[in-house]
Amino acid sequence: MISTTLRPGPRFTAGLGAVACRMRFAGRTAIVTGGTRGIGAAITEQLVREGCHVAAVFYENQQVADALMARVAGAPGTVTLHKGDIGDRSYCASIVQEVVTTRGGLDYLVNNAGLLIENSARNVTPDEWDRTVSVNLSASFYLAQAALPAMIDKRFGRIVNISSVTAVMGSPAEAAYGAAKAGLHGLTRSLAREVARRGITVNCVIPGVFETDMANLLPEAAQNMIRSMIPVGRRGEPEELAHAVLFLLDDAASYVTGSIVTVDGGLSMGG
């Protein structure tokens, strides 16, 4: 049995001075879906601290989005908020076009938004299946499809798809979610092969369990059970996942493409 008494990992703070700013992304433009809360917010904030403009796409919760704007006020970069449903393929095309037109191009696309509807495979309804696939898989395709022409024109671009540990481990109540997230792995590698000679990289990150609102809503017994399965003995901080994403966005990561990067504290190794 894995001990859960290990020393906690480093705690991150959201202050603009918490991380030394290298300004790696100054003057660049990113779209981050689900970019106002949890892991997406951490990605947005770290990019803005390093000079990027981020178009943060969110579905509802205006209050959380406004709080993000307040936290990054005065940062070297900027944020614009875009409320919409990426499960609608026409919205995917329109938000990319809006950003490209307004900003004169697009450098980074981070497909982070996700939708988890827990249900057994026996009981998943057609609507639940379709909605899960549209948000977790189809949206990433349609956003990338819309973004690639602008990236090809510049002969530069970075696309990062955020999957889930469920895609590799499975879950008895997440068949639709796991299938959609696993689809991102094939999408990532196919896109990477298609655009590798055009200065564009496409990679995928598999998060484990992180300190997010979704994780904190689980019953305490379930949280303790999950924690006991993680070899490092704790849930991850969103900023730790954001660090991996920013590595893949960095100019210096130009030789990394088609990769599936796991950031899960060892959870997917089993134990």
Residue pairs with C-beta under 8 A, 6 or more apart in sequence:
1 228
2 228
2 229
2 230
2 231
2 233
2 271
3 233
4 224
4 227
4 228
4 233
5 233
6 232
6 233
6 234
8 234
9 232
9 234
9 236
9 237
9 240
10 237
11 237
12 18
12 237
12 238
12 239
12 240
14 45
14 71
16 49
16 72
16 74
16 75
19 46
19 49
21 49
21 50
21 51
21 76
22 50
23 50
23 51
23 76
24 50
24 51
24 246
24 250
24 251
25 47
25 50
25 51
25 52
25 77
25 107
25 108
25 246
25 249
26 50
26 51
26 52
26 76
26 77
27 51
28 51
28 52
28 53
28 107
28 108
29 52
29 53
29 54
29 55
29 99
29 103
29 105
29 106
29 107
29 108
30 47
30 52
30 53
30 54
30 55
30 106
30 107
30 108
30 109
30 110
30 249
31 54
31 55
31 57
31 95
31 96
31 99
31 106
31 108
31 109
31 110
31 143
31 147
32 40
32 43
32 44
32 47
32 54
32 55
32 56
32 57
32 110
32 112
33 40
33 57
33 86
33 110
33 111
33 112
33 113
33 139
33 143
34 40
34 57
34 58
34 59
34 112
34 113
34 114
35 41
35 43
35 44
35 54
35 55
35 56
35 57
35 58
35 68
35 110
35 112
35 113
36 44
36 56
36 58
36 61
36 64
36 65
36 68
36 81
37 58
37 61
37 64
37 68
37 212
37 213
38 210
38 212
38 213
38 214
38 238
39 112
39 162
39 207
39 210
39 212
39 238
39 241
39 242
40 56
40 110
40 112
40 113
41 64
41 68
41 238
42 237
42 238
42 239
42 241
42 242
43 110
43 112
43 241
43 242
43 245
43 246
44 54
44 56
44 68
44 72
44 79
45 68
45 71
45 72
45 75
45 242
46 239
46 242
46 243
46 246
47 54
47 77
47 108
47 246
47 249
48 54
48 72
48 75
48 76
48 77
48 78
48 79
49 72
49 75
49 76
49 77
50 76
50 77
50 246
51 76
51 77
52 77
52 108
53 77
53 78
53 79
53 80
53 103
54 77
54 78
54 79
54 80
55 79
55 80
55 82
55 95
55 98
55 99
55 103
56 65
56 68
56 79
56 80
56 81
56 82
57 82
57 83
57 84
57 86
57 95
57 113
58 64
58 65
58 81
58 82
58 83
59 83
59 84
59 85
59 86
59 113
60 83
62 83
65 81
65 83
66 81
68 79
68 81
69 79
69 81
72 79
82 95
82 98
84 91
84 94
84 95
85 91
86 92
86 95
86 113
86 135
86 139
86 142
86 143
87 115
87 131
87 134
87 135
87 138
87 139
89 134
89 138
89 139
89 142
92 139
92 142
92 143
92 145
92 146
93 142
93 145
93 146
95 143
96 106
96 109
96 143
96 146
96 147
96 150
97 146
99 106
100 106
100 147
100 150
105 150
105 153
105 154
106 147
106 150
106 151
106 157
107 151
107 154
107 156
107 157
107 158
108 157
108 158
108 159
108 160
108 249
109 143
109 144
109 147
109 157
109 158
109 159
109 160
110 159
110 160
110 162
110 245
110 249
111 139
111 140
111 143
111 144
111 159
111 160
111 161
111 162
111 184
112 162
113 135
113 139
114 135
114 136
114 162
114 164
114 177
114 181
115 131
115 132
115 135
115 136
115 177
116 132
116 174
116 177
116 214
117 124
117 128
117 131
117 132
117 176
117 177
118 173
118 174
118 177
119 125
119 128
119 173
119 176
120 172
120 173
120 175
121 175
121 176
124 175
124 176
128 176
129 176
132 176
132 177
132 180
133 176
133 179
133 180
133 183
135 180
136 177
136 180
136 181
136 183
136 184
137 180
137 181
137 183
137 184
137 187
140 161
140 184
140 187
141 187
144 159
144 187
144 191
144 202
147 157
147 159
148 157
148 195
148 200
150 157
151 157
151 195
151 198
151 199
151 200
152 195
152 198
152 200
154 199
155 198
155 199
155 200
156 199
156 200
157 195
157 199
157 200
157 201
158 200
158 201
158 203
158 248
158 249
158 253
159 191
159 200
159 201
159 202
159 203
160 202
160 203
160 204
160 205
160 245
160 248
160 249
161 184
161 187
161 188
161 202
161 203
161 204
161 205
162 184
162 204
162 205
162 207
162 245
163 181
163 182
163 184
163 185
163 204
163 205
163 206
163 207
163 260
164 177
164 178
164 181
164 206
164 207
165 206
165 207
165 208
165 209
165 262
165 264
165 267
165 268
166 174
166 177
166 178
166 181
167 178
167 181
167 182
167 184
167 185
167 206
168 182
168 206
168 262
168 268
169 267
169 268
169 270
170 178
171 177
171 178
184 204
185 204
185 260
188 202
188 203
188 204
188 258
188 260
189 202
189 258
191 202
192 201
192 202
192 203
192 257
192 258
193 258
195 202
196 257
196 258
199 254
201 248
201 253
201 254
201 256
201 257
202 257
202 258
203 248
203 256
203 257
203 258
203 259
203 260
203 261
204 259
204 260
204 261
205 241
205 244
205 245
205 248
205 260
205 261
205 262
205 263
206 260
206 261
206 262
206 263
206 264
206 268
207 236
207 241
207 263
207 264
208 230
208 235
208 236
208 262
208 263
208 264
208 265
208 267
208 268
209 215
209 226
209 227
209 230
209 235
209 236
209 264
209 265
209 267
210 235
210 236
210 237
210 238
210 240
210 241
211 235
211 236
211 237
211 238
212 238
215 223
215 226
215 235
216 223
218 226
226 235
227 233
227 234
227 235
229 267
229 271
230 264
230 265
230 266
230 267
231 265
231 266
231 267
231 269
231 271
232 265
232 266
233 265
234 265
235 265
236 263
236 264
236 265
240 263
241 263
244 261
244 263
247 253
248 256
248 259
248 261
262 268
